[in-house]
């Protein structure tokens, strides 16, 4: 396992926050520290910046800076583990027949929850989304760490 990719629709809200936050979580864990962490979107327009609300939520909730992030479309990308934010994105990514294992982030984290898209919503919805991502990402990191150590 060398790489993990977080995927949503536009790669301007959920997945950039997940990428930055998981990168921070992984730094403190030996088995995860060397993972290449990225994000992409199934409908992403290459080069789009994150929404202002996503930038603010990342700063306010975690002190993370995602303003320099630019959207990437998943077409042509691969990763060993591809974690999606909702069922629609999972179906789209699964249909692409990419090299990596594709799972819903909530399933991988053990909750089965989806991460609702906050696009177009008020700031509090973005902050709640960011906090929800943190819970799921910590659980996903625990599982991934166990899997890597078992190898």
C-alpha positions in Angstrom: 0.0 0.0 0.0 1.6 3.2 -1.2 -1.3 5.6 -2.0 -4.7 6.6 -0.9 -7.1 8.8 -2.9 -10.2 10.6 -1.5 -12.9 11.2 -4.1 -16.0 13.3 -4.2 -17.9 15.0 -7.2 -16.1 18.3 -7.8 -12.9 18.0 -5.7 -13.6 21.5 -4.2 -15.3 20.7 -0.9 -15.2 17.3 0.8 -12.2 15.5 -0.8 -9.7 18.4 -0.4 -10.6 18.6 3.3 -10.2 14.8 3.6 -6.8 14.9 1.8 -5.4 17.6 4.0 -6.8 16.2 7.2 -5.8 12.6 6.5 -2.3 13.8 5.6 -2.1 15.4 9.1 -3.4 12.3 10.8 -1.1 10.1 8.9 2.0 12.1 9.8 1.7 11.0 13.5 1.5 7.3 12.6 4.5 5.4 11.5 2.8 2.9 9.2 0.8 5.7 7.5 3.4 8.4 7.3 4.9 7.4 4.0 1.5 7.1 2.2 1.0 9.3 -0.8 -2.3 11.1 -0.1 -4.4 12.8 -2.8 -7.9 13.7 -3.8 -9.9 14.0 -7.0 -13.5 14.4 -8.3 -15.6 12.5 -10.7 -17.0 15.7 -12.2 -14.1 18.0 -11.3 -13.1 20.8 -13.6 -9.3 20.7 -13.6 -7.7 23.6 -11.7 -10.8 24.9 -9.9 -10.0 26.2 -6.4 -11.8 24.9 -3.3 -14.9 26.9 -2.3 -14.4 29.8 0.1 -16.5 27.9 2.7 -14.3 24.8 2.5 -11.2 26.9 2.9 -12.8 28.6 6.0 -14.0 25.3 7.5 -10.6 23.8 7.2 -8.9 26.8 8.8 -11.5 27.2 11.6 -11.9 23.5 12.5 -8.3 22.2 12.1 -6.0 25.1 11.2 -5.4 23.5 7.8 -4.7 25.5 4.7 -6.3 24.2 1.5 -6.5 27.4 -0.5 -3.7 26.3 -2.8 -5.5 23.1 -3.7 -6.6 22.8 -7.3 -9.3 20.3 -8.5 -8.3 17.2 -10.4 -10.5 14.9 -12.3 -10.1 11.2 -11.4 -9.9 10.2 -15.1 -6.4 8.6 -15.5 -5.6 8.6 -11.8 -5.0 5.5 -9.7 -4.3 4.7 -6.1 -4.0 1.6 -4.0 -7.1 2.6 -1.9 -9.8 4.9 -3.2 -12.2 6.2 -0.6 -15.4 7.9 -1.9 -17.7 10.3 -0.1 -21.1 8.9 -1.1 -22.8 6.1 -3.0 -23.1 7.9 -6.3 -19.4 8.7 -6.4 -18.6 5.1 -5.4 -20.7 3.8 -8.3 -19.1 6.2 -10.8 -15.5 5.3 -9.6 -16.2 1.6 -9.5 -17.4 1.8 -13.2 -14.1 3.2 -14.2 -12.3 0.0 -13.4 -9.3 1.7 -11.8 -6.4 -0.3 -10.4 -7.1 0.4 -6.7 -9.7 -0.9 -4.2 -12.7 1.3 -4.2 -14.8 1.7 -1.0 -17.1 4.2 0.6 -15.2 6.1 3.3 -18.0 5.4 5.8 -17.9 1.7 5.0 -14.1 1.6 5.4 -14.4 3.5 8.7 -16.9 1.0 9.9 -20.0 3.3 10.1 -21.6 3.0 6.7 -22.2 6.7 6.7 -22.0 8.9 3.7 -20.4 12.4 3.8 -23.1 14.8 2.5 -22.0 17.4 -0.1 -22.0 20.8 1.5 -21.7 22.7 -1.8 -23.9 25.8 -1.8 -24.7 25.5 1.9 -23.9 27.9 4.7 -20.6 27.8 6.6 -21.9 25.8 9.5 -22.8 23.0 7.2 -19.2 23.0 5.9 -17.9 23.0 9.5 -20.2 20.1 10.4 -19.0 18.2 7.3 -15.4 18.8 8.2 -16.0 17.5 11.8 -17.8 14.4 10.3 -14.8 13.8 8.0 -12.5 14.0 11.0 -14.4 11.2 12.8 -14.5 9.0 9.7 -10.8 9.7 8.8 -9.6 8.8 12.3 -11.5 5.5 12.2 -10.2 4.8 8.6 -6.7 5.6 9.7 -7.0 3.1 12.6 -8.2 0.4 10.3 -5.5 1.1 7.7 -2.8 1.1 10.3 -4.0 -2.3 11.5 -4.1 -3.6 8.0 -0.6 -2.4 7.2 0.9 -3.7 10.4 -0.7 -7.1 9.8 1.2 -7.5 6.5 
